[in-house]
Structure formats: structure tokens, C-alpha cells
Amino acid sequence: PSIVRAFLFISLAETARNCPGRSKPPLNVWCAALLLQLCAKPGIISSPGFQLSYAAMLGICVLLPVLKGWYPSAGPKRDRLDPVHRAWDAMALAISCQAFTAPVAWIHFHTFPKYFLLSNLISLPLTTGFLITGLGCIFLESLGLSPRLLEAATDFLSESLHHSLEIIATM
């Protein structure tokens, strides 16, 4: 369900972006994607994956803009270079998703992830690095090159991510 939701969101947002003179509120895209997915398969509404995916996106549409407004912007280029601003953006994203998914997680799994901020702050850069090095390995391998250093970096990032999440899970 979450992959279908992501596809619908991207498709609808891009379609709306290419319609000049129309407003494109993210909440409208959320509603349209929800409606389309439920029309195609109404029974999916009881799926925890469906509920968590749409709850997280609702948090991003509704709460994330409010939280991002709490940290003043110095401009897009300067914000990317400011580590505190980047950390706040990551925490705001995690908080906005968690605030809306927590009730769904509690109903289905009877638990709440206490260390979601810590795990997100650690896993976000590691996952980004892992994806970049992994894609680099795939690209170089397709050219017939053997990227041993890049493979070692990918393995290190993967193991670091796994190890850090195991430590957080035991807290």
C-alpha cells in the first residue's frame, strides 16, 4: 500500500504542478491519492501499512510546515549548509510523521517507539550514504568495473546502520 501511495502522490503532484493557474495544496494531493487507492481496493483501509503510510503523509502535509516555521530560514542555499538547520529539518520530519502515526501504531502493535528521534538522526545520514554508494556500485558494475573501495564503503555503511539500530533497539 505504501508504494502505491508514493506512486499516486508523485503522479498527482507532478500532474498538478504542470497545470498552470491552479492551486496545488499538498492536502488536496493527499485526499486525491487516498480516494483513488480506496476506490481501486476498498478493503485496503484495514491494512496497517496503508494506515501508517497515509497517517505519515498527513503529518507531513499538516504539521511539517508548522514545525519548519519554528526555525527561521536563512535562504535555501544557506539552510543546506547549516548543520543545525538540517538537523532541525530531520527532527521536524520525524516528529510530524510520528505524531500522526503513533495512534495507528499503538492500536495495531500496542507500542510506541521512544527513540524515534535518535534513530532517525542516526539512520538518515547512514541510509543516504548507503544508497549513494550502493547505486554507485551498481552503476560501475554495469560498466564492467569492479568498485572494490565503493563496495567496502557500502558494506561499512550497511553494517553501521544495522549496528546502530540494534543498539537503539536494546535501549
C-alpha positions as CSV (number, residue, x, y, z in Angstrom):
1,P,0.0,0.0,0.0
2,S,2.8,2.5,0.8
3,I,4.4,2.0,-2.7
4,V,1.0,2.6,-4.4
5,R,0.6,5.7,-2.2
6,A,4.0,7.0,-3.1
7,F,3.3,6.4,-6.8
8,L,0.0,8.2,-6.6
9,F,1.4,11.1,-4.7
10,I,4.2,11.6,-7.2
11,S,2.0,11.2,-10.2
12,L,-0.7,13.5,-8.8
13,A,1.7,16.2,-7.6
14,E,3.6,16.2,-10.9
15,T,0.3,16.4,-12.8
16,A,-0.9,19.3,-10.6
17,R,2.5,21.1,-11.0
18,N,2.1,21.1,-14.8
19,C,-1.4,22.6,-14.6
20,P,-0.8,26.4,-14.6
21,G,-3.0,28.7,-12.7
22,R,-4.3,26.1,-10.3
23,S,-3.5,25.9,-6.6
24,K,-1.7,22.7,-5.6
25,P,-2.1,22.2,-1.8
26,P,-0.5,19.0,-0.6
27,L,-3.6,18.1,1.4
28,N,-5.5,18.0,-1.9
29,V,-3.0,15.6,-3.4
30,W,-3.3,13.5,-0.2
31,C,-7.1,13.4,-0.5
32,A,-7.0,12.5,-4.2
33,A,-4.4,9.7,-3.7
34,L,-6.5,8.3,-0.8
35,L,-9.7,8.4,-2.8
36,L,-8.1,6.7,-5.8
37,Q,-6.5,4.0,-3.8
38,L,-9.7,3.3,-1.8
39,C,-11.8,3.2,-5.0
40,A,-9.4,0.7,-6.5
41,K,-9.2,-1.6,-3.5
42,P,-11.6,-0.6,-0.6
43,G,-10.5,-3.4,1.7
44,I,-7.0,-2.0,1.9
45,I,-8.3,0.5,4.5
46,S,-7.8,-2.1,7.3
47,S,-4.1,-2.7,6.4
48,P,-1.7,-1.3,8.9
49,G,0.7,-0.4,6.1
50,F,-1.9,1.7,4.4
51,Q,-3.0,3.4,7.6
52,L,0.6,4.2,8.6
53,S,1.6,5.4,5.2
54,Y,-1.3,7.8,4.9
55,A,-1.0,8.9,8.5
56,A,2.7,9.8,8.0
57,M,1.9,11.7,4.8
58,L,-0.9,13.6,6.6
59,G,1.6,14.6,9.3
60,I,4.0,15.8,6.6
61,C,1.2,17.8,4.9
62,V,-0.3,19.3,8.1
63,L,2.4,19.5,10.8
64,L,5.7,19.7,9.0
65,P,5.2,23.2,7.6
66,V,4.3,24.5,11.1
67,L,7.4,22.8,12.7
68,K,9.7,24.1,9.9
69,G,8.5,27.6,10.6
70,W,9.8,27.4,14.1
71,Y,13.4,27.6,12.8
72,P,13.9,30.7,10.8
73,S,15.2,30.2,7.3
74,A,18.3,32.0,6.0
75,G,17.6,31.1,2.4
76,P,17.6,27.7,0.6
77,K,21.4,27.7,-0.1
78,R,22.4,28.8,3.4
79,D,20.0,26.3,5.0
80,R,21.6,23.4,3.2
81,L,25.0,24.3,4.7
82,D,23.8,24.9,8.2
83,P,24.1,21.6,10.2
84,V,21.7,22.8,12.9
85,H,19.1,23.7,10.3
86,R,19.5,20.3,8.6
87,A,19.2,18.6,12.0
88,W,16.0,20.6,12.8
89,D,14.5,19.7,9.4
90,A,15.2,16.0,10.0
91,M,13.7,16.2,13.5
92,A,10.7,18.2,12.3
93,L,10.0,15.5,9.7
94,A,10.4,12.7,12.2
95,I,8.1,14.5,14.7
96,S,5.4,15.3,12.1
97,C,5.3,11.7,10.9
98,Q,5.5,10.2,14.4
99,A,2.7,12.5,15.8
100,F,0.3,11.1,13.2
101,T,1.4,7.5,13.1
102,A,1.7,7.0,16.9
103,P,-2.1,6.3,17.4
104,V,-2.1,3.9,14.5
105,A,1.0,2.1,15.8
106,W,-0.5,1.9,19.3
107,I,-3.8,0.5,18.0
108,H,-2.1,-2.2,15.9
109,F,1.1,-3.0,17.8
110,H,0.4,-1.8,21.3
111,T,3.8,0.0,21.4
112,F,5.3,3.4,20.8
113,P,8.9,3.9,19.5
114,K,10.5,6.0,22.3
115,Y,13.8,6.7,20.5
116,F,12.4,7.6,17.1
117,L,14.3,11.0,17.0
118,L,17.6,9.4,17.9
119,S,17.2,6.6,15.4
120,N,16.1,9.0,12.6
121,L,19.1,11.3,13.3
122,I,21.5,8.4,13.1
123,S,19.9,6.4,10.3
124,L,19.2,9.3,7.9
125,P,22.8,10.1,7.0
126,L,23.8,6.5,7.0
127,T,20.9,5.5,4.7
128,T,21.7,8.4,2.4
129,G,25.4,7.3,2.2
130,F,24.4,3.7,1.8
131,L,22.0,4.5,-1.1
132,I,24.6,6.7,-2.9
133,T,27.4,4.2,-2.6
134,G,25.2,1.3,-3.4
135,L,23.9,3.0,-6.6
136,G,27.5,3.9,-7.5
137,C,28.4,0.2,-7.2
138,I,25.6,-0.9,-9.4
139,F,26.5,1.8,-12.0
140,L,30.2,0.9,-12.0
141,E,29.4,-2.9,-12.1
142,S,27.1,-2.3,-15.1
143,L,30.1,-0.7,-16.9
144,G,32.2,-3.8,-16.2
145,L,34.3,-2.0,-13.5
146,S,35.0,-3.5,-10.1
147,P,34.5,-0.8,-7.5
148,R,36.2,-2.5,-4.5
149,L,36.6,0.7,-2.4
150,L,33.0,1.7,-3.0
151,E,31.8,-1.8,-2.2
152,A,33.8,-1.6,1.1
153,A,32.2,1.8,1.9
154,T,28.7,0.4,1.1
155,D,29.3,-2.6,3.4
156,F,30.6,-0.4,6.2
157,L,27.6,1.9,6.0
158,S,25.2,-1.0,5.9
159,E,26.9,-2.6,9.0
160,S,27.0,0.8,10.8
161,L,23.3,1.3,10.2
162,H,22.4,-2.2,11.3
163,H,24.6,-2.0,14.4
164,S,23.4,1.5,15.5
165,L,19.7,0.4,15.1
166,E,20.4,-2.7,17.1
167,I,21.9,-0.6,19.9
168,I,19.0,1.7,19.9
169,A,16.6,-1.2,19.9
170,T,18.1,-2.5,23.2
171,M,17.7,0.8,25.0
